[in-house]
Amino acid sequence: MKTYLAKPEELNRKWYVVNADGKTLGRLAARVANVLRGKHLPTFTPNVDCGDHVVIINAEKVHLTAGKLRSKVYIHHTGYPGGLKKVKADALHARRPTELLRRAITGMLPKTSLGKQMARKLKVYAGPEHPHTAQRPESLVI
């Protein structure tokens, strides 16, 4: 029996829409990361981007558990001396409500060029409207 290896030209990508209203951030991010990577498919191949497109709506209504909204800190460095930047989750959520979900999901993807390619298939919107109705996305229940 031969092992099946997916080829990029053979893939048939689907579009899914996810409503994040009332969902927990980590659980939602883990499920969406699996769909973006393609691990939900029987034809999953680790070295090929065989995942589907995901559109997330109502990202501003996602919640964090155990007081993480007030205590969680996101840290990054600008690359310059003294360039360590820290922002709390509630400040980030107030300024850019889609960024919490985007950071959680991309953090669960591979840290390679393949992971960046998978992250480009993620579309996050703060409200209930999205411009991807022409792709006829299916609803993904989480």
C-alpha positions, 0 to 999 in steps of 0.5 A: 500500500502506498502513502498518499501525498497531496499535490498543490494542484490537486487540492480543492479548497473550501471556504468556511465562516465561523461566528466567534460570538461567545466563543473562548479564544483558545478553543476557537483558535485551536480549531481554526488553526487545524482547518487552516493547516488541513489536519481535518482532511484525510489527505493531510500532508505536512509539507503541503498547504492543504488547508481551507480558507476561514472567515471569522466574524464577530471577533470583537465578541470573543472572550478570554477566561480567568481574567486573562483580558486584564492580565495577559500581556503581548510582547514584541521587540522592534529590533532597535535597542530598548525596543521592547513593547508590551500591551495588555490584552484589554488595550489590544482588544479595544484598539484592534479587536481582530488582533487577539484572534489573529495572534492566537491562530497564527501562533498555532501555525508552523513558524515557516514560510508554509505557516505564513502561506496558511495564515494568509487564508485567514480573514478576521472581521470585528462585526457580522459583515464580511465581503466574501459572500461570492465564495459561498462559505459554509458555516463551520460549527465549533 
